[in-house]
């Protein structure tokens, strides 16, 4: 089986959540544990840091991984979704898993996959953990896919758990209140394993305190660690991640790294070169200049509130916003957050996924001046044709739209 055939098999036999949404979601760990047993129980042989949260868990995972690399460790990094290539989800010291390794794994285990029908994410989790063990990583940084308690990655017993923040996202699976969602994400806290919480909130703080007490786990709230926060500012004045929302992620990653005694020099080095060291893309990333083209993977109100602030701070005379979202996000709330005015020109489009809202629907929800172009490539071309050298183009609202931009602009 070639890599292309393996990818086609994975997508067609078990379509991924990022393409079809709820129908791909398989809560519970039974299937994952069967799959793990079949490939040698790699989760039992993996030293790991487990990262959950509504927003920022990807950036936080990359920051932690970069600092660990800078400390001289061989670091596995498991994240999702991918922007361009599926291999981005599984990296060692920033290098994606080889395509031939993906193809060989699927070929070898196809009969078992056919028999047990694991989800796409369960299969990727098994592949990632197996690969890390095969390659003898010193430590893996593992980002939760969705939620926490019932997520496939939660078969791990890590050395540290990290929960970045809690927001209203994936409410159809995790609950309709911050408290309910916090309980699901607190499910990654294991007996005796310390936990770092990135952002404290009146509705969730007691959930985490209670779970940590139940598990006998030390707990830190990163935004309440005043001494560590001041120290973090000294050791990480420069960072390749430029979004203003990264302040929270830097703080969370810093406290997590100090909790496992990583040296300041390694943290400084890792933060300064996080994108270069780990291959992170799409976080307030400048794709080109004149006109300035920026993309960002923020895709819900919790994340896009910071993007909206940063768009307002851009000095460019005109800003062309190519924007699209999927249908299970809080689009109406997001529309109220996005900047409006004479210098903002909206081009709504439809990301390349079955879950995407149509461009005309997005325009109707916006309720102000703008245009609708369903085809993302046509939307990009329209924005580039309209923008002058001194203007800016922003592309966002969806990981899939950002992925297309990175692949073509």
C-alpha positions in Angstrom: 0.0 0.0 0.0 1.4 3.4 -1.0 1.1 6.5 1.2 -1.7 7.9 -1.0 -3.5 4.6 -0.8 -3.1 4.5 3.0 -4.5 8.0 3.3 -7.4 7.2 1.1 -8.1 4.1 3.1 -8.1 6.0 6.4 -10.3 8.8 5.1 -12.8 6.6 3.3 -13.0 3.7 5.8 -13.1 6.0 8.8 -13.6 9.6 7.8 -11.9 12.0 10.3 -13.7 14.4 12.6 -12.1 17.4 10.8 -14.0 16.4 7.6 -17.3 15.0 8.8 -17.7 16.2 12.4 -19.9 14.3 14.9 -20.3 11.1 13.0 -16.5 10.5 13.4 -16.5 10.9 17.1 -16.2 7.7 19.1 -16.2 8.5 22.9 -14.7 5.9 25.2 -11.3 4.2 25.5 -12.2 0.5 24.9 -11.5 0.6 21.1 -8.3 2.5 21.7 -7.1 0.1 24.3 -7.8 -2.9 21.9 -5.8 -1.1 19.2 -3.0 -0.3 21.6 -2.8 -3.9 22.7 -2.6 -5.0 19.1 0.5 -2.8 18.4 2.3 -3.6 21.7 0.8 -1.2 24.2 3.1 1.7 23.4 1.2 4.0 25.8 2.6 1.9 28.7 6.2 2.6 27.6 5.9 6.3 26.8 7.0 9.2 29.1 4.6 12.0 28.2 3.2 15.4 28.9 -0.6 15.5 28.2 -2.1 18.8 27.1 -5.8 19.6 26.9 -7.9 22.8 26.7 -10.4 24.6 24.6 -7.9 26.9 22.9 -4.1 27.2 22.8 -3.4 23.6 23.4 -1.6 23.2 20.1 0.6 26.3 20.6 1.3 25.3 24.2 2.3 21.8 23.1 4.7 23.2 20.5 6.2 25.6 23.1 6.8 22.8 25.6 8.2 20.5 22.9 10.6 23.2 21.7 12.0 23.8 25.2 12.4 20.1 25.7 14.3 19.9 22.5 16.5 22.8 23.5 17.2 20.9 26.7 18.8 18.1 24.6 15.9 15.6 24.6 14.5 13.6 21.7 10.9 14.8 21.7 7.8 13.3 20.1 5.0 15.7 19.4 1.4 14.5 18.7 -1.1 17.3 17.6 -4.2 17.7 15.5 -5.6 18.7 13.2 -3.1 19.0 10.4 -3.0 22.0 8.1 -1.5 20.6 4.9 -0.2 17.0 5.4 -1.4 14.3 7.8 2.2 13.6 8.7 2.3 17.0 10.6 0.3 15.3 13.4 3.2 13.1 14.4 6.7 14.6 14.7 10.0 13.9 16.4 12.2 17.0 17.0 10.1 18.8 14.5 10.4 16.3 11.7 7.1 14.8 10.5 6.6 11.0 10.4 7.8 9.7 7.1 5.0 8.9 4.6 6.4 5.4 4.1 6.1 4.7 7.8 2.4 5.7 7.7 1.9 3.5 4.6 3.7 0.5 6.2 1.7 0.8 9.5 -1.7 0.9 7.7 -0.7 -2.0 5.4 0.5 -4.2 8.3 -2.5 -3.6 10.5 -5.3 -3.3 7.8 -7.0 -6.6 8.7 -7.2 -5.6 12.4 -8.4 -2.1 11.4 -11.1 -3.6 9.2 -12.2 -6.0 12.0 -12.3 -3.4 14.9 -13.3 -0.3 12.9 -11.4 2.3 15.1 -12.0 5.9 14.3 -9.5 7.9 12.3 -8.2 9.6 15.4 -7.9 6.3 17.4 -5.8 4.9 14.5 -3.7 8.1 14.4 -3.2 7.9 18.2 -2.0 4.3 18.0 0.3 5.1 15.1 1.8 8.1 16.9 2.4 6.3 20.2 3.8 3.3 18.4 6.1 5.4 16.3 7.4 7.4 19.3 8.3 4.1 21.1 9.9 2.6 18.0 12.0 5.7 17.7 12.9 5.7 21.4 11.9 9.3 22.1 12.9 10.6 25.6 9.5 12.2 26.1 6.4 12.9 24.1 4.1 15.9 24.2 0.6 14.7 23.4 -2.3 17.1 22.6 -5.8 15.9 23.3 -8.0 15.6 20.3 -11.4 16.5 21.8 -12.4 16.9 25.4 -10.2 14.8 27.7 -11.9 12.1 29.8 -13.0 10.0 26.8 -10.3 11.1 24.3 -8.2 8.4 22.8 -5.0 9.9 24.1 -6.3 9.5 27.7 -4.9 6.0 27.8 -1.7 7.6 28.8 -0.4 8.0 32.3 1.8 11.1 31.9 4.4 12.7 34.1 2.5 16.0 33.9 -1.0 17.1 32.8 -1.7 20.6 31.3 -5.1 22.2 30.7 -4.8 25.5 28.9 -8.3 27.0 29.4 -12.0 26.3 29.2 -14.4 27.8 26.6 -17.7 26.9 25.0 -16.7 24.7 22.1 -17.8 21.2 21.0 -20.8 21.6 23.3 -22.6 18.8 21.6 -20.1 16.4 23.1 -18.7 18.1 26.2 -21.6 19.9 27.7 -23.3 23.3 27.5 -21.6 25.0 30.5 -18.1 25.8 31.4 -18.4 23.6 34.5 -19.5 20.6 32.4 -16.7 21.1 29.9 -14.1 21.6 32.7 -15.2 18.2 34.2 -14.6 16.5 30.8 -11.2 18.1 30.4 -10.3 17.5 34.0 -10.6 13.8 33.1 -6.9 13.8 32.0 -5.8 14.4 35.6 -4.3 11.1 36.9 -3.6 9.9 40.4 -0.4 11.4 41.7 0.4 13.2 38.5 0.8 17.0 38.9 -1.3 19.3 36.7 -0.9 22.9 35.4 -4.1 24.9 34.6 -3.4 27.8 32.3 -6.3 30.1 33.1 -8.3 30.2 36.3 -12.0 31.0 36.0 -14.7 31.3 38.7 -16.9 28.7 37.1 -14.1 26.1 36.7 -11.5 26.6 39.4 -13.3 24.4 41.9 -13.7 21.6 39.3 -10.0 21.4 38.9 -9.2 21.8 42.6 -11.7 19.0 43.5 -10.3 16.6 40.8 -6.7 17.3 41.9 -7.5 16.7 45.5 -9.4 13.4 44.6 -6.3 12.3 42.6 -3.7 13.5 45.2 -2.2 15.6 42.5 -0.2 18.9 42.9 -1.9 21.7 41.0 -0.8 25.1 39.8 -2.8 27.8 38.1 -0.4 29.5 35.7 -2.1 32.9 35.8 -1.9 33.0 39.6 1.9 32.2 39.7 3.0 35.8 40.0 6.7 35.0 40.7 6.9 32.5 37.8 5.0 34.9 35.5 7.6 37.7 36.2 10.4 35.3 35.7 8.9 34.1 32.4 9.0 37.6 31.1 12.7 37.7 31.8 13.5 34.4 30.1 11.3 34.8 27.0 11.3 38.4 25.7 11.3 37.1 22.2 9.2 34.4 20.7 8.4 33.3 17.1 4.7 33.2 18.0 3.5 36.8 17.6 -0.3 36.6 18.3 -1.3 38.6 21.3 -3.2 35.6 22.6 0.1 33.7 22.9 0.8 35.5 26.2 -1.5 33.0 27.9 0.2 30.0 26.1 3.7 31.2 27.0 2.7 31.6 30.6 1.1 28.1 30.7 4.0 26.4 28.9 6.6 28.2 31.2 4.9 27.0 34.4 4.5 23.5 33.0 8.2 23.4 32.1 9.3 24.7 35.4 7.1 22.1 37.1 9.3 19.4 35.6 12.5 21.4 36.3 13.5 22.4 32.8 16.2 25.0 32.9 15.6 28.7 32.0 18.2 28.6 29.2 16.3 25.8 27.4 13.0 27.5 27.8 14.4 30.8 26.5 15.9 28.9 23.5 12.8 26.9 22.8 10.4 29.8 23.0 12.6 32.0 20.7 12.7 29.3 18.0 9.5 27.4 18.5 8.3 27.5 14.9 11.6 26.6 13.5 12.2 23.8 15.9 8.8 22.2 15.8 7.3 23.2 12.5 4.4 25.1 13.9 2.4 27.0 11.3 -0.7 29.2 11.1 -0.5 31.1 14.4 -0.7 34.8 13.3 1.7 33.7 10.6 2.9 36.2 8.0 2.7 34.4 4.6 4.0 37.3 2.5 4.5 41.1 2.4 3.4 43.9 0.1 0.5 43.3 0.6 0.9 41.9 4.1 -0.8 38.4 4.2 -1.5 37.0 7.7 -3.3 33.8 8.6 -4.4 32.4 12.0 -6.1 29.2 13.0 -8.4 30.7 15.7 -11.8 29.2 15.0 -14.2 30.0 17.9 -15.2 33.0 19.9 -12.7 32.2 22.7 -9.8 32.3 20.2 -11.0 34.8 17.7 -11.6 37.5 20.3 -7.8 37.9 20.4 -7.5 37.8 16.6 -10.2 40.6 16.3 -8.2 42.7 18.7 -5.0 42.2 16.7 -6.8 43.1 13.5 -7.9 46.4 15.0 -4.3 47.1 15.9 -3.0 46.7 12.3 -1.9 50.0 10.9 -2.7 49.2 7.3 -5.1 51.6 5.5 -7.3 48.7 4.2 -7.6 45.1 5.5 -9.2 42.4 3.4 -10.5 39.6 5.6 -11.0 36.2 3.9 -13.1 34.4 6.4 -14.9 31.0 6.6 -16.1 28.8 9.5 -17.5 25.3 10.0 -21.1 24.7 11.1 -20.5 23.5 14.6 -18.8 26.7 15.8 -20.3 29.7 17.6 -20.4 31.8 14.4 -23.1 34.2 15.5 -21.0 35.2 18.5 -17.8 35.4 16.4 -19.5 37.8 13.9 -20.2 40.2 16.8 -16.5 40.2 17.7 -15.0 40.8 14.3 -14.0 44.4 13.5 -16.2 46.5 11.2 -15.7 49.9 9.5 -14.6 51.5 6.3 -11.1 49.9 6.2 -12.3 46.3 6.7 -13.4 44.5 3.6 -14.9 41.0 4.1 -14.7 38.2 1.6 -16.6 35.2 3.0 -15.7 31.8 1.7 -16.3 28.1 2.3 -13.5 26.0 3.8 -12.8 22.6 2.1 -14.7 20.4 4.5 -18.2 18.9 4.6 -18.8 20.8 7.9 -18.3 24.2 6.3 -20.9 26.9 6.2 -21.6 28.3 2.8 -20.2 31.7 2.0 -23.6 33.3 1.5 -24.8 32.0 4.9 -21.7 33.6 6.5 -22.5 36.9 4.7 -26.0 36.8 6.0 -24.9 36.2 9.5 -22.5 39.2 9.2 -25.3 41.4 8.2 -23.0 44.1 6.9 -21.2 44.9 3.6 -19.2 42.1 2.2 -19.1 39.6 -0.6 -19.5 35.8 -0.8 -17.2 33.5 -2.8 -17.6 29.8 -2.0 -14.3 28.7 -3.6 -11.4 29.6 -1.3 -8.9 29.9 -4.2 -11.2 32.4 -5.9 -11.6 34.3 -2.6 -7.8 34.5 -2.1 -7.4 35.7 -5.7 -10.0 38.4 -5.2 -8.4 39.7 -2.1 -4.9 39.8 -3.7 -6.4 41.6 -6.7 -8.0 44.3 -4.5 -5.2 44.8 -2.0 -2.5 47.4 -2.7 1.0 47.0 -1.5 0.4 49.0 1.7 -2.8 47.0 2.6 -3.2 43.8 4.5 -5.0 40.5 3.9 -6.1 38.3 6.8 -7.2 34.7 6.3 -8.9 32.8 9.1 -11.9 31.4 10.9 -11.0 27.8 10.1 -8.0 25.5 10.3 -8.9 24.2 6.8 -9.0 27.6 5.3 -5.6 28.4 6.8 -4.2 25.1 5.5 -5.3 26.0 2.0 -3.7 29.4 2.3 -0.4 28.0 3.5 -0.5 25.5 0.6 -1.1 28.1 -2.1 -0.2 31.6 -1.2 
